[in-house]
């Protein structure tokens, strides 16, 4: 398998993580993750400056939303 090592830094709105590692194929990999809290129920993760081997990878942005618990069945 591969491995990665990262350094996390707090920001006013979340965290920034910079990481360096190696893929399972032995290629060097690095990138930055920016976690930003949107509200009490969601946050974004922006993956930037991603490099695998010698190739710059496209940026990715993901929104994570808390899923509420399922309502209890009627009568319980």
Buried (B, 14 or more C-beta within 10 A) or exposed (E): EEEEEEEEEEEEEBBBBBBBBBBEEEBEBBBBBBBBEEEEEEBBBBBBEBBBEEEEBEEEEEEEEEEEEEEEEEEE
